[in-house]
Amino acid sequence: MSNEGVEQQMEKRYQVFVSSTYTDLREERQQVSQALLKLDCFPAGMELFPAANEDQWKLITKVIDDSDYYIVIVAGRYGSSGPSGIGYTQMEYEYAVSKGKPVIGFLHGDPGSIPSSKCDPSQEAKDRLANFRRIVKEKPCNHWLTPSELGLAVTISLIKLIKSTPAIGWVRGNSVPEEARLQDMLTFDHEGMQKAHHHLDDEDLQGYLENSSTIRVLKTWFPESRQIGAGLIGAIEKMGAIEKTESVRLLLCKPGSDILLERSLGAHEEEWFGSFAVSHGVKLVYNCLVARARLGKPPANVKIGIYDSWPGCPVIWYDKKILMGFYIRGKSSPSWPWINVREGSALARFLSAQWNDLWGHEKTEHLNTLEEMKNWLERPENKKWANLGVIPERISGS
């Protein structure tokens, strides 16, 4: 299907930024808004954010950026000025022009007939208004005398402008045909986002882990269930049985930290649950390594990082596969959507950088040996968490 055919199937609407002074042109702006709505356009302008300070100016420029067309209405007032001394209406106009937006000016056809109550009292403001009118005349413009004339002029002019200068516009998501949706999907794939899992079943994750030789896990706590724990232990127990570079790295949140307490509540768990789960996870790994040592197996390359800062996205790396999750309030991690991330993609590089930054963070404590894990577990502040709960058979967690 051609792009033209795709566009013909979509009901496209346009956003039009309406710029003017406000209190003196309320009726005129209402007529313009009604005219735009009848054309199935979205009016945007000062009703949403009076231009009065620097923060609002940033919002205004963003809305202009997102608009397809720009119109300015000029009558008897120049309007309030920004820090630079230029009026906000003129600033909006010049910004739209600088961004290449299609613009139309609507100038009052007889400024002398405008009531004094709707005109600037000072000569300086009148001079600035006259200069602004000259600037607007450099682009396509129309004249009007009454609000109804203005509404009609906007209707006629915008129809012509849309025909002569088609813009991107907006369409309903459910009206986008499959070919157009495919382009969005290709964009996600270009960034590295591939198949999305509705959720990770703990049996699936157990299999992923115990059959992998290289594992990295970045989460608030881990494992979330006995089955997932069995997958992790299965991988550690197999280390040395196959000829590969083998390693397990866990980055988990510090027990008792504000982040972990809040995350526990956000997952609809008890406040202490995350701290208990991390302590349990470290103890699980420690006991497995002790058992290996007693059996005379070579030391396993297993290291744990305990962080105390914002972790970013939860990620699981197993061999050359990458799974990225999201923190969703009220949902435990295997229950939320996970995404396969293509190795070598831009997103994969971002996630690796996130790992490296957190692993090397000054607040991250490293447990690289059995002795360090044992000492960590024996600290009173960590001991207290270990006896507070039980890891469930099925899903719960970070």
Secondary structure, DSSP 8 states (H G I E B T S, - for coil): --HHHHHHHS--B-EEEEE--SGGGHHHHHHHHHHHHHTT-EEEETTTS-S-SHHHHHHHHHHHHH-SEEEEEE-S----B-TTSSBHHHHHHHHHHHTT--EEEEEES-GGGS-GGGS-SSHHHHHHHHHHHHHHTTS-EEEESSHHHHHHHHHHHHHHHHHHS----B--GGGS-HHHHHHHHHHHHHHTEEEEES---HHHHHHHHHT-SEEEEESSS---SHHHHHHHHHHHHHTTSSSS--EEEEEEE-TT-HHHHHHHHHTTS-TTHHHHHHHHHHHHHHHHHHHHHHTT-----EEEEEE-S---S-EEEETTEEEE----TT--GGGS-EEEE-TTSHHHHHHHHHHHHHHT-TT-EEE-SHHHHHHHHHSHHHHHHHTS----SS----
